[in-house]
């Protein structure tokens, strides 16, 4: 079942592996292009605002070396303790 109020990103994502990556600077204000994946290089909590949401959620105790398949538009500085974060799309 689709999430209530979710609208997919306006741009279509090409199939296959990600073609772009950028190191993420945690920020409560910077808006990212909606991600396909987020790489967490250093263990910790990851607070993100997903593309279909209006409130951030915190993913607790994300292990180092984890690739999360999430469509995030922000990686929040508040509550994020994970490090070496890369956005991929």
NORWOGI-V543863 format. One record per run of one state. SS is the DSSP state (A for helix, B for strand, O for the rest). FROM is the first residue (numbers start at 0). LEN is the number of residues. If there is no record, write none. Layout:
SS,FROM,LEN
SS,FROM,LEN
//
This chain:
O,0,20
B,20,3
O,23,13
B,36,6
O,42,1
B,43,7
O,50,6
B,56,6
O,62,3
B,65,3
O,68,3
B,71,4
O,75,7
B,82,6
O,88,1
//
